[in-house]
Structures are given as structure tokens and as C-alpha cells.
Amino acid sequence: MKNILTMVGIGALAAAYSLALAPPASAGCQSVYVLGGYRSTCDGPIRPDGSWDRCDGGGFGGFGGGSSCFPMGGPFGVPAGQQPGHIYP
């Protein structure tokens, strides 16, 4: 029982730590916090052809993870699994 309580306490501390260090959402970005980690999606400015760059990234336990950027909209369309539309107003 003591081991379970210790593990629950460590998990709660790790979650609080990651929320404290996670980057805040800003204009052009959406962040979601899940089980001690986060995921951010940010859109760059819209180009004349109607396309823009979208970057997805995330982290867990207070550590930043990798990110990937790719073109969206205009001639590129919307990749599978991505939210359509531009995040930045």
C-alpha cells in the first residue's frame, strides 16, 4: 500500500511539474495538456496562394519533445488527421 501511495504521489508531482513548465498557448497556437504532457499545434501566416505552415510538437514530464512542420491549405490541401482551417485569425 505504501508503494502505491508513493507512486501516486510521484505521478502527481510529475504532472504538476510538467504543467508548470509547459509553454502557454498563444495566438496562432492551440495547446492541449494530457496526462503530464502537452501537445501544441501552431500555424504560420497565410501566404498569397492560401497555404501556410503548421507545426505540431509536444512534450512529457516537463521535457520538450520533437516537432514537425508541414505545408497546409491552398495547393497542399489538408493532410489526413489534421484539423482543417487556419488557427491564427
C-alpha positions in Angstrom: 0.0 0.0 0.0 2.9 2.4 0.9 4.4 1.7 -2.6 1.2 2.6 -4.3 0.8 5.8 -2.4 4.4 6.7 -3.2 3.9 6.1 -6.9 0.6 8.1 -6.9 2.5 11.0 -5.2 5.3 10.9 -7.7 2.8 10.8 -10.6 1.0 13.9 -9.2 4.3 15.8 -8.7 5.4 14.9 -12.3 2.0 16.1 -13.7 2.2 19.4 -11.7 5.9 19.9 -12.8 5.0 19.4 -16.5 2.1 21.8 -16.3 4.3 24.4 -14.7 6.9 24.1 -17.5 4.6 23.6 -20.5 4.5 26.5 -22.9 1.4 28.6 -22.8 -0.9 28.7 -25.8 -0.5 31.9 -27.8 -2.1 33.5 -30.8 -1.9 31.1 -33.7 -1.4 28.1 -31.4 -3.6 25.6 -29.6 -2.2 23.6 -26.7 -3.7 20.5 -25.1 -2.5 19.1 -21.8 -2.9 15.3 -21.3 -1.6 13.1 -18.5 1.5 15.1 -17.6 2.3 16.1 -21.2 1.2 18.6 -23.8 0.7 18.9 -27.5 0.8 22.1 -29.4 -0.3 22.9 -32.9 0.8 26.3 -34.4 0.0 27.9 -37.8 2.2 30.4 -39.5 1.0 33.3 -41.6 -1.2 32.7 -44.7 0.7 33.0 -48.0 -0.7 34.6 -51.1 -1.6 31.2 -52.6 -3.7 30.4 -49.5 -1.3 28.0 -47.9 0.5 28.2 -44.6 2.9 26.1 -42.5 1.6 24.1 -39.5 3.9 22.8 -36.7 3.0 20.1 -34.3 5.0 19.4 -31.2 4.7 18.2 -27.6 6.5 17.1 -24.5 6.1 14.9 -21.5 7.1 15.2 -17.9 8.5 18.8 -18.2 10.7 17.9 -21.2 10.1 19.3 -24.6 9.6 16.8 -27.4 10.2 17.0 -31.1 8.2 18.9 -33.5 7.3 18.6 -37.2 6.3 21.3 -39.7 4.5 20.8 -43.0 2.6 22.9 -45.5 -1.2 23.1 -45.3 -4.1 24.6 -47.3 -4.0 26.1 -50.8 -2.5 23.8 -53.3 -1.3 21.4 -50.5 -4.8 20.6 -49.1 -5.3 19.2 -45.6 -3.2 16.2 -44.6 -5.1 13.2 -43.0 -5.7 13.6 -39.3 -5.3 17.4 -39.3 -7.8 20.0 -38.2 -8.9 21.9 -41.3 -8.7 25.7 -41.3 -6.1 28.2 -40.1 -5.7 28.6 -36.3 -4.4 32.1 -36.4 -7.2 34.6 -37.1 
